[in-house]
Amino acid sequence: MRLGIDLMNQDILKYESKVWETADLLIGAGIKQSDFPKYMMPFFALIMVESRFIRMIEELKEELQESGDSLSESGDSLSESGDSLSESGDSLSESEFIEEIQESEKGYNNYLLRENKTLADICKNDKNFETDFDLYLKGFDAQTQDLLGVDKSNDEVKYLDISGISGLLNKKRIIFAFVKAWSEIDLKEFNNSEITTLEEHIKRKWADISAETAGEQYTPDDVIALISEIIISKVEDSDILTIYDPTCGGGNMLFGVEDRVKEKFNKPTKTYGQDWNDALYALAKIESRFRGDSEIHYGNTLISSKFYDKEFDIVVANPPYGVDWKGYKSDIQKDKIGQFHDYPSISDGQLLFMQHLISKMSFNGLGVVVHNGSTLFSGDAGSGESNIRKWIFEQDIVEAIIQLPTDEFFNTNIFTYLWVLNKNKKHKNRVMMINASEKFKLLKKNKGKKRKEVDFTSRLEIVKTLKEFKDNEYAKVFEREAFYYNKQAIELTNLDYKNATIESILNAKKSLKLTPLKIVQDDLIIDKFEIFDFNRDEFSDLKDYNNRIIKEKIKNFDYKEQNLRVYTNEAIYFYDETKESLIKQIDGIEEELGCGKIVIKSSYKKATKTKEANIIISIELTPDYQKDYEIITYNRDKKINKKNIEEFMAKYITKPFKYFDNVIGVEINFNKIFYKPEKLRPLETIVNEIDKINNDLKALETDLDL
């Protein structure tokens, strides 16, 4: 059955080149290629609407004929456009027939119905074209006019903006020729699924040429087929299947999955989608009206979900990659639905969509989401990204993550990943990683950056692997905690060459405080008398002098420099880098104090009743503490996890340390999971090659000598 559908879809693809020929007129008018989508989208939608509208009329006539009704032969335009439906039974007047069409809620065009003129008919007479085309557009029902963008005011969303685009084409003097070219594309014989297939291919070409369209991550048909087959392999019996895509764009993934699911199970489906790209939303909305149970809404899914009170059997999405959500941060963080458990980096909102999707899954729902690699590993332990991954894994709904081949998408050659979500997964607390990066067939001709496709055989193999849920050469099953890790913070105490630290002579104090007479490092000098020697015309007061001069000098002192000396009434202090120790020197005799730091500070003291304003230079000798983090294997058992951390420290940390916070992170690294070390060549082969090169060099030298 799938083969039959594919053959029909191939038949409609003969119109792909015909559609693209309309762009020749745009080239001739000097319109840049990246703007082609905004000029072509409205007219593709127009012929799509007309073809389905005419098909709907024909289907309604057939239904009337089968029921024994007929269309009255009153000489009106409707009866002239087709044969009588029946010689017997009741008759329908023109107005009644139009009413039947209007009640279908799929849209209508009164001009086409009453004047019996299609777009092609209008284009037969270039003299009346402008008037007829205007009447034709205004003949559509209100919702279709709204989506097409017919006569929208400046403050309204224009969606496809066909009126505005037509005005621009009129200025270029190609409006008639452009509409005529589109009118010659006849899609009446094709059904919804077939027209959707053509639409997908056209939108893909738009994505190739314009980064301004929402097709930058347009999902190829082979990936949609794989997603559908994964879902089909897991769908259990139900009366109606509901399918939701919160970033539906033009609807290619949403309707593509629906068509395949319906074909397999022959059961009713309801589709729901939302998008915020004006033109693509309009295309999806127009498509949805011809599909029966389908509901598409316009708006920002993350801050204004139109389905806040619904849950769905199947969720699918290919959310935008690397798109920031800074402009909506306040609204997202004020979310009252409770769909967000943490927030990713402001520069990439993919994991916001993931959380939204999970919130929309029914109690036994399925989901397949396309992401790039950042959702797997971006963000350190404790970051929003890591916390979101941890929350998702703790829900135990991640059944598998599948790495797709590079060069799979039209506008990017990066690795992409399918997250397979299942609230009714059989293998509890386990996750399968599938490296399908080599499961592809090269295309005979590249499509933008797309050079590969996950072919039918590869798709079957991937689905079979997921169903079997066993390790093989390209798939591995893990306990979910295998992707958790401890990020243990510690404070190390650095030691000198004798393993000593100044901490041992501080007697529980944090530091040894000194009153310096002078601090010297090469030509950098701070003398206790120097601070009073400042130009009052240059500095407003002593505080200003401290901030601008003294503190800046202090920044340039480096206690590890061998020539830094701190002079006090008692002794000279400095740091010996070779011994990694602080030294106290009295009358040439040196005492090693242990590893530590010399901290120089300056502070401004306000004037009091008994003292003038002053600058205090102070010195503190402190232990050399160093904050560090250790990444340690995680275990869900708290006692075992604690023991693992302690054993790790005992094995790898040789300096004294104190424990600080421990944060649990989650990261998935496909390179690490499926790492294959490069096979080294035998040493004998390498030596022989070197000998050969040496012999060749000697022969060359001999030839030069001759």
N, C-alpha and C positions, 0 to 999 in steps of 0.2 A: 504493500500500500504506500509506503514511504517513497518507493521508486516512482510510482505513478504520479504522486504529488510533485516530486522533483522534476519529472519530465515536463509537467504542465508549467512549472515555474520557469524552466529553461525556455519554454515557448514564449512566455511573456518577455523574457529578457532580450528578445530581438528588438524591443522598443527602447532599450537602454541607449543605444547609439542615436536613435531618432530623437529622444529627449535631449541628448547632449548636443545635437546639431543646432538646437535653438540658440545655443550660446554663440554660434558663429555671428549672429546679428549683433550680439553684445560686443564682441571683439571689434567688429567693423565700426561700432559707434564709439569706440575708445573707452569702454568700461573696463576697469581693471579686473583681472581674473579673480582676485580674492573677494570681489563684490558680487560675483555670479550667483551665489546662493540666495542673496536677498532679492535678486531680480527673478530668479527661476522658481523659488519656493511657492510664491502665490499662484503662479500659473500651473504648476504641477498639481497643487491642491485643487485648482479650478477644474482641470480636466478629470481629476480623480472624483470630485464631487459630481460632476455632470454624468460621468459614465455610470456611477453607482445609482444616481438618481434615475437615469433612463432604465437601467437594469431593474430597479425597484418597480417602476411603472409596468414593465413587461411581466415581472413576477406576479404583481397584483392582478393584472389581466388574466394570467393563467389561473390564478386562484379563483377568480370570479367565474371563469369558464368551467372549471372543475366543479364549482358549487351550483352551476346551472343558471347563474346570472349573466346578463349581457350589458354591453355598453350601448346606449341608445344611438341609433343612426339618424341623428338630427341634422347632419351636415356640418356639425361644428368641427373645430380643429382636432379634437381628440378622436372622433370617429374617423376622420379622414386620415389620421396617422396610423391606423391599424384596422384590421378586419373586425367584423362583428364577432363577439365572443360566443354568442349562442342564438339560435333561431327561436328557442323556447325559453320559458322561465321569465323572471323579472328583468326589468331594464334599469340601468343606472344612468342618471343624467350626468352631464359634464360637471356640474357643481357638486353632485354627490360623490362622483369619482375623485374630484379634487379634495373633497373633505376626507375621503378614505386615506388619501396620500398624506394629507396634513396630520391626521391622527396617528400616523405611523411613528412620528417623532424622529424620523431620520432626515428631515429636511425636505425642502421642495423649492421649485422655481416657477412662480406663476407665469412669468413671461414665456418660459419654455412650454408650459402646459397649455396656455391659452393661445399663444401665437404659433406653437409648434415649430419653434426655431431653436436649433442647437447653436453652439459656438461656431461650428463649421458653416452653418447656414448664414450666420451673421457676417462671416468673413467672405461670403460670395459677392457682396456689394460694398466696395470700399467707400462709395459716396455717402451711404447712410450708416457706415460703421460706427462712428463716434456716438450717434444717438442710440442705435440699437444696442451697442455694448453697454452703455450706461443703463438702459432699461433692463438689459439682461442681468447685470449685477444687482440692480435694485429689485429684481424679481425674486431673489432668494429670500427665504424666511429670515427672521430677525437674527437668530443665533448664527446661521451660516454667514450672513453679512458681517456680523460682529467678528467672527473668526477670520474671515477673508480680509477684513479691514476696509469695508466699503464705507466711504464718506465718514470717517471718524474725525472727531474734533481734536484739537491740539492737546487737550488735557486728558484724553482717553488712551488706554493701551491699544495700540494699532494692530497687534498680533502680526498677521501676514502683510498688512498695509498695501493691499492690491491697488487702492486708489492712488496712494502716494507714489508707488512704483510706476503705475500707468502714466501719471503725470510726468515723471522723469523720462520715461520712454517716449512720450509725446514730444517733449522738448528735443529729444535726440532724433525725432521724425522716424522712429521705427516701430511705433506702437502697433500699427495695423499688421505689418509684416511679422512681428513677434507673436501676436495673438494668433495669426493665421497658421504660423508654424506649429504652435501648440495644438490648434484645433484639428490638425491632421493626424494627431496621435489618438487612435480609437481604442479605448480600453473596455468597451461595453461587454465583450464576450468573456471577460475574465472575472473570477470571483474575488471576494475580499482577500483571501489568503494570497492569491496570485498577485494582485495589485500591491499588497503589502511587500511582497518579495521584490517587485520592481522598485518600490519606494525605498526599500533598504539599500539597494544598489546605488540609486541616485544620491541618497543622503550620504552614502559612503564617499562618493566622488566629491560631493560638496565638502566633506570633512578633509579630504586630501588637499584642497586648495585654500581653505579658509580656517585659520585658528580662531576666528571670531564665532564660528558656529559651535554649538554644543556637541559637535561630533568629534572633538579631539580624542575622546575615548569611545568613539562609536564602536559598538560590539559587532564583530564579524559574524556571519551566519554560521560558520563552523563552530564558533565558541557558543553561540546560542543553542546550536544542536546538541553540543556536549552538556550544557547546563540542563537542557530539556530531558536528555536521556538519563542524567543522574536523578532528576526529580521523578521521572517516570518509573525508574527502578525502585523507588521508595514510596510511591503513592499507594496508600491503602484505600479500600472501598469507602466511598462516601457518595452521598446523593448529588452534592454540588461542590465543585472545587472553586475556591476563591484565590485569585492571584493578584499580588500587589507589587508595584515598582514605584518607589518614592522619587526616583530620578529618571522618569520614563522617557524624557526627550521626545522624539517623534513616535515612540511606541514600538520600535523594532524588536527590542528584547521582550517586552511584555506580551505583545501580540504573537511574536514568534514562538514563545513558550506555550502560549494558549493554544495555538494551532496544532502543535505537536502533541500536547496533552489530550486535546479533544480527539485528534486522529487515533490516538492509542486507545483511549477508554470510551470514546463515544458517549460521554456524559456531559451534562450542562456545566458551563464554567461562567464565572463572573470575574471581570478584570477591573482593577482599580489602579489609577496612576496619578502622579502629580509632577509638575515641572514648572520652572520659572523662566525658561527661555521662550520668549513671545512666539516666535515662528514655529518652533518645534512643538510647543504645547498645542498650537492651533492645528498642526498636522495630526497629532495624536487624537485630539478631540474630534476632528472631522472623521478620522478613521473609526473612532469608538462608536459614533452614531449609527454606523452601518453594521455593527457587530452584536447588536442585541444588548445583552447584559454587560455593559461596560461603562465605567464612570471615571472620567478624567477631569482633574481640576488644575487650576492655575495658582501658583504661589510658591513661596519658600517653605519647603517641607519641614525644615528644622525649627522654624519659629511660628509657622501657621499651618499645621497639618490639617487637611480637610477630612481626615479619617481618624481623628483623635479617639473616637469611641468604638473603633472597629479592630478586630484581629482577623488574620488571614491564614488559610491553609498553606499557601506557598508565597514566599517573598523572594524577589530577585532584584538585583541592582548592579549597576556599574557606575558608582558615584564618581564625581570629578576628582582628579588627583591634584594634590598640591595647591588647592584653592583655599585662600585664607578666609576666615570668618570674623575678621576684626570688626567689620561694619555691623555685625549682628551679635557681638559678644554679650552685650547687656541683656538683650532679649533671650538669648540662649541660656544664660546663667540664671535668668528669672523663670525658667521653664517650670510650669506648675504641674505638668503631667507626670513628672518623675522618670522621664525616659533617659536622662543623662546621669550616669554614675560618676563620671569624671570628665575632664576636658583635655583634649590633645593640644599639641602646639597650635598657636593661632594661625600658623602658616599652612596648615593642612587639616581639613575637616573630615577626612574619610571616616575616622573612627566615631565621629558624631553620627554619621549616617548608619554605621554598623549598629550603634546602640539603639537608634530609632527603629531600625529594621527588627531587631530582636524584640523590642517592645510591641511590635505589631504581629508577632507570630502567635498563632493559636496554641492551645495547650499541647497539641501534637504536631505543630507546624514544621515545615521544611523551608530551608532557605539556601540559595547559592548567590554569593556576592563576589564581584570582581574587584580586586584591589591591586595596587602595585606593592613593591616590597616594603615600603615604609611602615605599613600596618603590622609587619612581622617583627621589626627590630628597632624602630625609631624610639628614642626616649630611654633614659637610664632608669634603673630601679627607683621607684618612688615618683617618677614622672607621670603625667596624665596618661600617656600612651601605654606605659607598662601597667599602670593600675587598671586601665580599661581591659587590656588583654587578660590580666589576672581575673577580673570580674567575669569576663566571658568564659574563661576556662572553668571557673568555679561553678558556673551555671550548668556545666557538663553538657553543652549543646554543640560543641565543635566536634563533628564526626571526622572531618578530613580537611586538609589543605593541599591543594594540587598546584604544583608549579607548571605553568604553561610554557611553550617554547618562546624564545625571543622572536622578534619580527612577525608577530601574530596580529598586531593591531596596525591600523592604517597610518597613524600619525606618530607612532613611537616604536622603537625596537627593544624596549626594556622587557625584563621578565615581568609577567603578571601572574596573579594567583587567584584561584577559586577557593573561597571559604565555604565549605559545605556544613550547614547548620541543621541540626535535627533535634527537636525536643522529645522525640520518641526513639532515640538511638538505642540499639540493642547492646552495643559494647560499652557499657558504663565505665566512666573514668579512663577511657582510652581514646587516643587520637591517631589517625593514620596520616602519614606524610607520603605524598605521591610525587615523585620527580618525573613529570611527563614532558620534560624539556626536549627529549629526543623522540617524542611521539608525534610525528608530523610528516607531511608530504610537501616537497617544494612545489610552489606554483610554477606553471609554465611561463607566466608573465607576472611580474611584480605589480601590486596594487598599492601605490604609494610606498610606504615602508613595509608593507605586508609582503613577505616573501614565502611564508609558510602557512599551512593550514592543518588543523587536527583532523585528519581524514577519517572516513567512516570506520575503517579497521581499527585505527588508534582509539577512536571514541569507544568502540565496543570493548576494547582491551582495558581501558581506564575504568569503565563502569564495572566490568567483571572483577577487576582488582579490588575496587571499593566494596563490591558485594561480598567477595570472599574474605576480606579483612585479614589477610595474612601477609607476612613479609615475603617479598620477592626481590629480584635484582634492582628494582626501581621504586620500591615501596617499603615502608617500615611502619610498624605499629608501636606506639609508645604509651606508657602511663602518662596521664596529662601533666603530672608534676615533673616529668622529665624536662620540661621547658621552664621550670621555676629555678631560681637561684637566690642564694643569700648574698646581699651586698653588706658585708660586715664592716662598720666603721671602727677604727681603732686609733689610739693616740700612742705613737712610738716615742720612746725616750732615746735620743741618740747618745752614743758613748764615745769616749776617747780611746786611744790605742791601748789603754790599760783596762778598758771596759768600765771606766768611771764616769760619773756625771756630777755636776755641781750640786745636784739635788741632795747629795749625801751630806753636804756641809750647811744646808739651809735650815736645818732643824724645824721642819714642817712649814717654814715660811715659803712664800711663792717666789721671792727674789731677794737678792742682797743689794740694798740701796746704798749708793755712794754719792758724795758731794764733790764734784770735780772742780779743780782749779783751772784746768786747761784740757782741751781735746785737740789732738793733732793727727792729721793724715796728709802727708806731703805738704802742699801749700794750703790745705784746708785747716783752718784754726778757729776754734771758739775759745776765747779767753773770758773769764768771769767779769773782767772790767770792760770788755769790748762792747757789751750790750748797752752801756750807757753812752757810747760814743756814736751817736747818730744825728743826722741833720734834721732839725725840727722843721725846716722849710720843705723837706722832701717827704717826711712822714707826719701824719696827723698826730700820732701819739705813740707810746711805747707798744701798745697792743698791735698797732699797724706795723710797726717795725718787726715785732716778733713774727707776725704772719708772713710778711714779705721777705724777710732776710734770714732770721734765725732758723725758722722751720725749713726753709728751702736749703740752707746749708746742711742741716741735719740729714735731710734726705740723701745727700751725696756721700755721707759717711758709710763705710762698709766695714763691719767689725772683723770680717774674715781677711781683710787686707793686712799683710804682715806689718806694715808701717803705721797702723793706727795705734795710738797710745792715749790712754786716759790717765791724767795726772791728778792725784789727790794729795792731801797733807800726809797721808800714811804711806802710799805706795804708787807704783805705776802698774796699770792693768792693760793686757792685750791678749789677742788670740793667736795661738801657735797652730798654724794649719797642718803642719807635718804631724803634730801630736793630737790634733783635733781637740785641744784643751785650752781653757782659759788659764792665763798665767798672771800671778801676782808677784811683782818684783820690788824688793826692798834692799837698797844699797847693793845692787847687782846680783843679789841672791834670788833665784826664781823658785816659786812654789806652784806646782800644778794643782789647779782647783777642780779639774774634771771638765767634760764636755759641756758647753753652755753658750749663751749668746750675750752680747753687749747691746743693751737697748738704751738709746739716747732719746731724751724727751725734753721739750721746752714748754713752759706754761706761763701765761701772763697772770700776774697777781694784782688785783685792784689795790688802790691806796686805802689805808685805814687811818684812824686817828693818830696812830703811833708810827706808821710806816708809809713810805712813799710807794707808788706803783713800781712794780719790779718784774723782771723776767727770771724765772728759776730754771736753771739747767740741771737736769738730774740724770743719773746713770743707774741702770738696774742690770745686775748679772742674773740671768734666768736659765733654767734648764732648756735644752734644745729639744722642744717637743715638735713632733711632726705628725700631722693627721694623714691617715692612709685608709684605703679601702681594699678589702680582699673579697674576691668573687669565689664563693664556695658552693659546692653541690647541696641541693635542698632535699630534705626528706619530710614528708607530711607528718610523721611522728615527731612531736616536739622534743622528746628525750633523745631520740636518735639524731635529730637535726642539731641539737645542742652539742652532742658528743662529736658529731662530724666537724663542727666549727672548732671545738677544742683540740681535736686531733690535728686538724689542719694547722692551727696556730703553733702547736707543739713541734710540728714537722718543719714548717717553713719560716716562722718568725723567731729570730734569735735575740732581738732586743727586748728590753722591758716594755710592756704596753698595757694600756687600759682599754676595756671594751666601751664603745659608744653604741649608737643606735644600729640595729640590724633591720634592713629593709628587704622585703621579698620582691624580686623582679620577675618578669616573664618575657622571654625572647625566643623567637623561632629563627634558627639560622640554617637554611637549606644547604649552604656551602659546607657547613660543618657536618650536617647529617649525612650528606651524600658525597663527602670528600673522597676522591680517589687519587692517591699519591701517584705522581708521574713515575713510570717505570724507568729506572736508570739502565743505561746501556752497560754491557759488560766492560770491565776495566781493560781487558785484553783488546777489545775493539777500539777503545779510545787510544790506547798506546800505539796500536798499529797505524791509526790515522795520523798520530803525531809523527811517527817514524816516516810515514809517506810524505808528509809536509816537509820534514827536515831534508829528506832525500831530494825532493823537488827543488828546494832552496839551494842545496849544494850544486845540483845540476845547472841551475840558473846562474849561480856565481861562476861556475866553470865556463859557461858560454860567454859571460861578460868578460872574463879574463882573456879569452881567445880574441 
